[in-house]
């Protein structure tokens, strides 16, 4: 078959990941790179595709079937609206916008136009996450009771020295890292309807937080706790446990999520499963049946690109819609608000 032609706007770290999978895809092909920076010249030359300085320049010369927007966050909404107006399907990197108000504008435009928009929460396409969701949905854990999660890691000092804006309000691990986690938690446990949070900057002393303890209430009645820290020397983060991103060392004995139900628990990503053999006779004095759920590990960026190609061709609907992206952003902002106010913040689910 003729491969689906995909262009990538933004040749930074995540843009290069999209470029790499497009070059090796069985169903899509990289048609162009859009980036005005001098560094992009070499990237386009290595990929063997044209380089354009803007979306307008590309559209005037060669229209692709779809476009990946891996541009700076401040450009997400304006360039997405430009693509929607041009009828061009897009894979928009998260976050959907820099503010909830901007995100609402983009969602409204997407839904009014019936545009094909996929938001780049790539863990949705992880085979590990897909298997974990399958286990939870199967009912083997019983009724969902709660989830314990963590994203604990150390960002080195030069991370902040190289970009001092990361020390200031408007950055920090809630806004930069937690948005990944809220989508994963929603995927596994359902909609989140309320949050509480305590934040601390006691370790680094920067204006922005370095550690956050978060409580979550889900629409189905389950509760959750989450510890987030970018200064904790601990390997209980997705990057250090999933083995999906080879840039990080990984530790096979660690988990970052434990999902608990009335009849058992699942630890992710080790996929260790503990369940009672007789649900009617469950007790902490009784032994669990213990096993490991079979699954595969593979690059979710690769699977996301294949899904985007199917979306462009009209063969699939987006696994992560613009409205999903807005809910994730709203949740992240709610955690910031809860940490600042000390109050419970309640959330809509649509």
Long-range contacts (C-beta under 8 A, 24 or more apart in sequence): 1-27, 3-27, 3-28, 3-29, 4-28, 4-29, 4-65, 4-66, 4-309, 4-312, 4-313, 5-29, 5-31, 5-64, 5-65, 5-66, 6-30, 6-31, 6-64, 6-65, 6-66, 6-67, 6-68, 6-305, 6-308, 6-309, 6-312, 7-31, 7-32, 7-33, 7-34, 7-58, 7-64, 7-66, 7-67, 7-68, 8-32, 8-33, 8-34, 8-67, 8-68, 8-70, 9-33, 9-34, 9-35, 9-55, 9-67, 9-68, 9-69, 9-70, 9-71, 9-79, 10-34, 10-35, 10-68, 10-69, 10-70, 10-71, 10-72, 10-93, 11-35, 11-37, 11-39, 11-40, 11-43, 11-44, 11-70, 12-70, 14-70, 14-93, 14-120, 15-68, 15-70, 15-71, 16-43, 17-301, 18-68, 18-70, 18-91, 18-301, 18-305, 19-43, 19-47, 20-301, 21-299, 21-301, 21-302, 21-304, 21-305, 22-68, 22-305, 23-47, 24-302, 25-302, 25-305, 25-306, 25-309, 26-306, 27-306, 27-309, 27-310, 28-305, 28-306, 28-308, 28-309, 31-62, 31-64, 31-65, 32-58, 32-62, 32-64, 34-58, 34-67, 55-79, 55-82, 55-83, 59-86, 59-88, 63-88, 64-88, 65-89, 65-312, 65-313, 66-90, 66-91, 66-116, 66-308, 66-309, 66-311, 66-312, 67-91, 68-93, 68-120, 68-308, 69-93, 70-120, 73-97, 73-98, 74-98, 76-106, 77-102, 77-103, 77-105, 77-106, 80-106, 80-109, 80-110, 80-117, 81-105, 81-106, 81-109, 83-115, 84-109, 84-110, 84-113, 84-115, 84-117, 87-115, 89-115, 89-116, 89-117, 89-118, 89-308, 89-311, 89-312, 90-115, 90-116, 90-117, 90-118, 91-118, 91-119, 91-120, 91-304, 91-305, 91-308, 92-117, 92-118, 92-119, 92-120, 92-322, 92-325, 93-119, 93-120, 94-119, 94-120, 94-121, 94-179, 94-180, 94-183, 94-325, 94-328, 95-179, 95-325, 95-328, 95-329, 95-332, 96-322, 96-325, 96-326, 96-328, 96-329, 97-326, 97-329, 99-329, 99-333, 100-326, 100-329, 100-330, 100-333, 103-325, 103-326, 103-329, 103-330, 104-326, 106-322, 106-326, 107-322, 107-323, 107-325, 107-326, 110-321, 110-322, 111-322, 111-323, 116-311, 116-312, 116-314, 116-318, 117-318, 117-321, 117-322, 118-304, 118-307, 118-308, 118-311, 118-318, 118-319, 118-320, 118-321, 119-318, 119-320, 119-321, 119-322, 119-324, 119-325, 120-304, 120-320, 121-180, 121-183, 121-320, 121-324, 121-325, 121-328, 122-300, 122-301, 122-304, 123-180, 123-183, 123-184, 123-187, 123-238, 123-300, 124-183, 124-187, 124-300, 124-304, 124-319, 124-320, 125-300, 125-301, 125-303, 125-304, 125-307, 125-319, 126-242, 126-244, 126-298, 126-300, 126-303, 127-295, 127-296, 127-297, 127-298, 127-300, 127-303, 128-242, 128-244, 128-268, 128-269, 128-271, 128-295, 128-297, 129-184, 129-187, 129-188, 129-268, 129-300, 131-271, 131-293, 131-294, 131-295, 132-188, 132-257, 132-259, 132-266, 132-268, 132-269, 132-271, 132-293, 133-187, 133-188, 135-266, 135-271, 135-273, 135-293, 136-188, 136-189, 136-259, 136-261, 136-266, 140-263, 140-264, 140-273, 140-275, 141-259, 141-260, 141-261, 141-262, 141-263, 141-264, 141-265, 141-266, 141-275, 142-261, 142-262, 142-263, 142-264, 142-279, 143-261, 143-262, 144-189, 144-190, 144-218, 144-220, 144-221, 144-222, 144-259, 144-260, 144-261, 145-222, 145-223, 145-260, 145-261, 145-262, 146-222, 146-223, 146-224, 146-225, 146-259, 146-260, 147-185, 147-188, 147-189, 147-216, 147-222, 147-224, 147-225, 147-257, 147-258, 147-259, 147-260, 148-224, 148-225, 148-226, 148-257, 148-258, 148-260, 149-181, 149-184, 149-185, 149-224, 149-225, 149-226, 149-227, 149-256, 149-257, 149-258, 150-226, 150-227, 150-228, 150-234, 150-236, 150-237, 150-256, 150-257, 151-177, 151-178, 151-180, 151-181, 151-226, 151-227, 151-228, 151-229, 151-236, 151-237, 151-238, 151-256, 152-227, 152-228, 152-229, 152-232, 152-234, 152-235, 152-236, 152-237, 153-229, 153-230, 153-232, 153-234, 153-235, 153-237, 153-239, 153-240, 154-230, 154-231, 154-232, 154-233, 155-230, 155-231, 160-204, 160-206, 166-208, 167-204, 167-206, 167-207, 167-208, 168-206, 168-207, 168-208, 169-207, 169-208, 170-208, 171-208, 172-208, 172-209, 172-210, 173-209, 173-210, 173-212, 173-228, 173-229, 173-230, 174-199, 174-209, 174-212, 174-228, 174-332, 174-335, 174-336, 174-339, 175-332, 175-336, 177-228, 177-230, 178-212, 178-214, 178-228, 178-332, 178-335, 179-328, 179-329, 179-331, 179-332, 180-238, 181-226, 181-228, 181-238, 182-328, 182-331, 182-332, 182-335, 183-320, 183-324, 183-328, 184-238, 184-257, 185-216, 185-224, 185-226, 185-257, 186-324, 186-327, 186-328, 186-331, 188-257, 188-259, 188-268, 189-218, 189-220, 189-222, 189-224, 189-259, 190-218, 190-219, 190-220, 190-222, 191-218, 191-219, 191-327, 191-349, 192-216, 192-217, 192-218, 192-219, 192-224, 192-331, 192-347, 193-217, 193-218, 193-219, 193-346, 193-347, 193-349, 194-344, 194-345, 194-346, 194-347, 195-331, 195-334, 195-335, 195-338, 195-344, 195-345, 195-347, 196-338, 196-343, 196-344, 196-345, 197-335, 197-338, 197-339, 198-339, 199-339, 199-340, 203-231, 204-231, 209-339, 212-335, 212-339, 214-335, 214-338, 219-349, 238-269, 241-269, 241-270, 242-269, 242-297, 243-269, 243-297, 244-297, 244-298, 244-299, 244-300, 264-288, 266-293, 271-295, 323-350
